[in-house]
């Protein structure tokens, strides 16, 4: 009985190797952040090594991304990362949203939420395990971009508007 179960698991693992998610390698940059924001070389280097795999339209896939179910897990992280922040679509966002995203960059770095621990675990992507200096460079850059927005746009254009709650119908 155990042999049959192990054989079924092995066959299942082999079959799922042929079911692969679509790769995030379009290189499309419909509204890249670099279009409207100054990104110093050192900051771009940090973004390239620690952020862009999940927060752009082009992921550099490691060897283990060819193994299922790992590829599905990575695909989920990439889709979630792009949903929260995509540097290649950044300037298509309203100004208030851009400002808020810059604020979130600072927040997730300060709180140690980014880069994800799973991204740098076991020595994988060790280059993305940012030093204090690199974290400070990113945060200072984001703060400088927020200051640039504040200097160049009306204050009310940088504030996220609260969504109106639907009123309950009276019956």
C-alpha positions as CSV (number, residue, x, y, z in Angstrom):
1,X,0.0,0.0,0.0
2,X,2.8,2.4,0.9
3,X,4.6,1.6,-2.3
4,X,1.5,2.5,-4.3
5,X,1.1,5.8,-2.5
6,X,4.8,6.7,-3.0
7,X,4.5,5.7,-6.7
8,X,1.4,7.9,-7.1
9,X,3.2,10.8,-5.4
10,X,6.2,10.4,-7.7
11,X,4.0,10.2,-10.8
12,X,2.1,13.3,-9.6
13,X,5.4,15.2,-9.1
14,X,6.5,14.3,-12.6
15,X,3.2,15.4,-14.1
16,X,3.2,18.8,-12.4
17,X,6.6,19.6,-13.9
18,X,4.8,20.2,-17.2
19,X,2.3,22.7,-15.7
20,X,4.3,25.9,-15.5
21,X,3.1,29.5,-14.8
22,X,3.7,32.2,-17.3
23,X,7.0,34.0,-16.7
24,X,7.3,37.6,-15.8
25,X,9.8,38.6,-18.6
26,X,8.0,41.0,-20.8
27,X,10.4,43.9,-20.2
28,X,7.5,46.2,-20.9
29,X,7.8,49.6,-19.3
30,X,4.6,51.4,-20.1
31,X,5.1,54.1,-17.4
32,X,8.5,53.5,-15.8
33,X,9.4,55.3,-12.6
34,X,12.6,56.5,-14.2
35,X,10.5,58.6,-16.6
36,X,9.6,61.1,-13.9
37,X,11.9,60.4,-11.0
38,X,15.7,60.8,-10.7
39,X,17.1,57.4,-9.7
40,X,20.8,57.6,-8.7
41,X,23.0,54.8,-9.9
42,X,23.5,53.4,-6.4
43,X,19.8,53.3,-5.7
44,X,19.1,51.7,-9.1
45,X,21.6,49.1,-8.2
46,X,19.8,48.4,-5.0
47,X,16.5,48.2,-6.8
48,X,17.9,45.8,-9.4
49,X,19.3,43.4,-6.9
50,X,16.7,43.5,-4.2
51,X,13.4,44.7,-5.6
52,X,12.9,44.4,-9.3
53,X,12.4,40.6,-9.5
54,X,9.0,41.1,-7.8
55,X,8.3,44.7,-8.5
56,X,8.9,45.1,-12.2
57,X,7.8,43.5,-15.5
58,X,11.1,41.5,-15.8
59,X,12.2,38.8,-13.3
60,X,15.6,37.2,-13.4
61,X,14.6,33.6,-12.6
62,X,16.9,31.4,-10.5
63,X,17.5,27.7,-11.5
64,X,15.0,26.4,-8.9
65,X,12.2,28.3,-10.6
66,X,12.0,25.4,-13.1
67,X,10.9,23.0,-10.4
68,X,7.2,22.6,-9.5
69,X,5.6,23.5,-7.1
70,X,8.3,26.1,-6.4
71,X,7.6,28.0,-9.7
72,X,3.9,28.4,-8.6
73,X,5.0,29.7,-5.2
74,X,7.4,32.2,-6.9
75,X,4.7,33.2,-9.4
76,X,2.4,34.0,-6.5
77,X,5.1,36.2,-4.9
78,X,5.8,38.0,-8.1
79,X,2.1,38.7,-8.8
80,X,1.5,39.9,-5.3
81,X,4.6,42.1,-5.4
82,X,3.6,43.7,-8.7
83,X,0.0,44.2,-7.3
84,X,1.5,46.2,-4.5
85,X,4.2,48.1,-6.4
86,X,5.4,47.9,-10.0
87,X,8.2,50.3,-10.9
88,X,7.5,49.8,-14.6
89,X,3.9,51.1,-14.2
90,X,4.6,53.6,-11.5
91,X,4.1,56.9,-13.3
92,X,0.7,55.7,-14.6
93,X,-0.6,56.0,-11.0
94,X,-2.3,59.2,-9.8
95,X,0.2,61.5,-8.0
96,X,-1.4,60.8,-4.6
97,X,-0.9,57.1,-5.2
98,X,2.7,57.6,-6.3
99,X,3.4,59.6,-3.1
100,X,1.8,56.9,-1.0
101,X,3.8,54.2,-2.6
102,X,7.0,56.1,-1.9
103,X,5.8,56.4,1.7
104,X,5.2,52.6,1.8
105,X,8.7,51.9,0.5
106,X,10.1,53.7,3.5
107,X,7.7,51.9,5.8
108,X,8.4,48.3,4.6
109,X,12.1,48.9,4.8
110,X,12.0,50.4,8.3
111,X,9.8,47.5,9.5
112,X,12.1,44.9,7.9
113,X,9.3,43.6,5.7
114,X,11.2,44.0,2.5
115,X,13.0,42.3,1.0
116,X,11.0,39.2,2.0
117,X,12.9,36.9,4.4
118,X,11.9,34.0,2.1
119,X,13.8,35.8,-0.8
120,X,17.1,35.9,1.1
121,X,16.7,32.7,3.2
122,X,19.2,29.9,2.9
123,X,21.7,32.2,1.2
124,X,19.5,32.5,-1.8
125,X,19.7,36.0,-3.3
126,X,22.2,37.0,-0.5
127,X,22.9,40.2,-2.5
128,X,19.4,41.3,-1.7
129,X,20.0,41.1,2.0
130,X,20.5,44.8,2.3
131,X,23.0,46.5,4.6
132,X,21.9,49.3,6.9
133,X,23.6,51.7,4.5
134,X,21.7,50.4,1.5
135,X,18.4,50.6,3.4
136,X,19.1,54.1,4.4
137,X,20.0,55.0,0.8
138,X,16.7,53.7,-0.4
139,X,14.7,55.4,2.3
140,X,16.5,58.7,1.9
141,X,15.9,58.5,-1.9
142,X,12.2,57.8,-1.4
143,X,12.0,60.8,1.1
144,X,13.7,63.0,-1.5
145,X,11.2,62.0,-4.1
146,X,8.3,62.7,-1.8
147,X,9.9,66.2,-1.1
148,X,10.2,66.8,-4.9
149,X,6.5,66.0,-5.3
150,X,5.6,68.3,-2.4
151,X,7.6,71.1,-4.0
152,X,6.2,70.7,-7.5
153,X,2.5,69.8,-7.0
154,X,-0.4,71.2,-4.9
155,X,-0.7,69.5,-1.5
156,X,-4.2,68.2,-2.1
157,X,-3.0,66.3,-5.2
158,X,-0.7,64.3,-3.0
159,X,-3.3,63.1,-0.5
160,X,-5.1,59.8,-0.9
161,X,-8.8,60.5,-1.0
162,X,-11.0,58.4,1.3
163,X,-13.4,56.2,-0.6
164,X,-17.0,56.9,0.2
165,X,-18.7,54.0,2.0
166,X,-21.9,52.9,0.4
167,X,-24.8,53.9,2.5
168,X,-27.1,51.1,3.7
169,X,-30.5,51.1,2.1
170,X,-33.4,51.9,4.5
171,X,-36.1,49.3,4.2
